[in-house]
C-alpha cells in the first residue's frame, strides 16, 4: 500500500461533499424528521397529475400502481423532449 507521503501535493485532489438540511420553519423540519413528507407512489402520481393539468394535458391516473406501465409510458412521452 502506498502512503500519502509518496504523492506530491499536485498529485492529490480532495473532494468534500457537505449536505445540509435547511427548513423554512419548524413544521417543515418536523415533517422531515417524522417522514410524513416522504414521497409515496400515490403522491408521485398526484404531483405529476397536478403538473399535467397545469399544462393542459389530461391523462387518466393509474388505478393500481403495481404493474401498470401505460401511465408511466404516457408521462415519459410527455416529459421527454422531442428528438431525445
SULDA-V457647 format. One record per run of one state. SS is the DSSP state (@ for helix, = for strand, . for the rest). FROM is the first residue (numbers start at 1). TO is the last residue. If there is no record, write none. Layout:
ss->{SS,SS}
from->{FROM,FROM}
to->{TO,TO}
This chain:
ss->{.,@,.,@,.,@,.,@,.,@,.}
from->{1,4,7,9,12,26,35,41,56,70,80}
to->{3,6,8,11,25,34,40,55,69,79,84}
